[in-house]
Amino acid sequence: MRRVFSVILAVAALLSLLLIGNVSVVGATAKHDNDSKFSHIFYIMMENHSTNQIFGNTADAPYINQLASKYATATDFFGVTHPSMPNYLAAISGSYQGIWDDCAAGANVTCAPQEFVSGPPYNGQLLTPAQLTSATNQPHWFAGKTIVDQLDSHDLSWKAYMQSAPTVGFTGEYYPVDQVNGQSVPRKLYAQKHNPFMYFSNIRNNPKRMQKIVPFTQFDTDLASNHVPNFVWISPDQCHDMHGVSAANAAALNIPDCATPATGLDHKVIGLGDTFVHDTVSKIMHSKAWDSKSAIIVNWDENDYGSFNGCCYSPTGVNGVTLGGGDAPFMVITSKNAHHFVDSTTPYNHYTVLATIEKLWGLGCIENSCDFGDRVLMTKFFE
């Protein structure tokens, strides 16, 4: 009888341990679900406008201004430098990689700087002779780390959605390309210079990573199936990121509003970008991904030829002049609540944004994103 009673006690003890184990597992899961880290950060990169061309321009960008009146904006935000492509590199790698051009990716591709050289608006060459030589001979094939390496090492998922790219892992410089009188004519709807992932060898040489650089057509599918990665990069095409194309290309694409005017503000191009932001942000907000703790960054790369002001480790040239990308709009939307404020006094740029994302997810830092203390990060935009 004692033996039977001992067995009963042993079984009871075992069941108790199992129950305790189950409780602890449930508790751990609950703790993970309530973790302070964001489940998703959506990063939409727009193009080539100054802050006052977008914020306050309710005629051309009504939806963006509606968001700006409700969520968090920065009006002292700058591109790292000019032209577009170095800002995209800076946004994911913490470095503009020492170049000032928009050329294609490739181990054998080199280009002389297209910015900060003689001619307007610079009134002379602002690059030092050493910078000019180095940039001219810099292959557009970079070996440094990116946020992709950080995300992968922390078991966080990522995906880059490229509007108008024709295929997964597309490596061409432009799309579509028409044949006109036997000549290839790129219509430049998709532009590789707005796809920074293509410029890094440890992404291009990794087939698994290349499968995560996809046409934007996959975005709706992933939202609907709730297969949304933690980090979502979105590059609209040049008709929907406010860049615009030539009149000839706009006509060939049958998107007449995409034509960049010869003079004056590109009102219709801004309108196309506003519509894209409206459609994309609305889809995100109505998806299951938005039910978890999520944020949307809407950022502009630079202000084109408006100025070359900058901050926050932008490069410097002749006599220490700042080689910045000028002021550009920036906003953050979170799913927690409508958190409206305008920061008009703190300077920020793409390095600051990267450093803030790294801080939010505990990713460490790379290159120039390592040089920011908590006081100058953008974490208050995500509160």
Secondary structure, DSSP 8 states (H G I E B T S, - for coil): -HHHHHHHHHHHHHHHHHHHHHHHHHHHHHHHHT-SS-SEEEEEEE-S--HHHHTT-TTT-HHHHHHHTTSEEESSBB-SSSSHHHHHHHHHHSS-TT-------BTT-----SSSSSSTTSSS--S-HHHHHHHHT--B-B-S--HHHHHHHTT--EEEEETT--STT---SEEEEEEETTEEEEEEEEEGGG-GGGGBHHHHT-HHHHTTEEETHHHHHHHHHT---SEEEEE--TTTSS--B-HHHHHHTT-GGGB--SSS--HHHHHHHHHHHHHHHHHHHTSGGGGSSEEEEEEE---TTS-----TT--B-GGG-B----B--EEEEESS----EEE-SS-B-HHHHHHHHHHHHT----GGGGG--GGGSSGGGG-
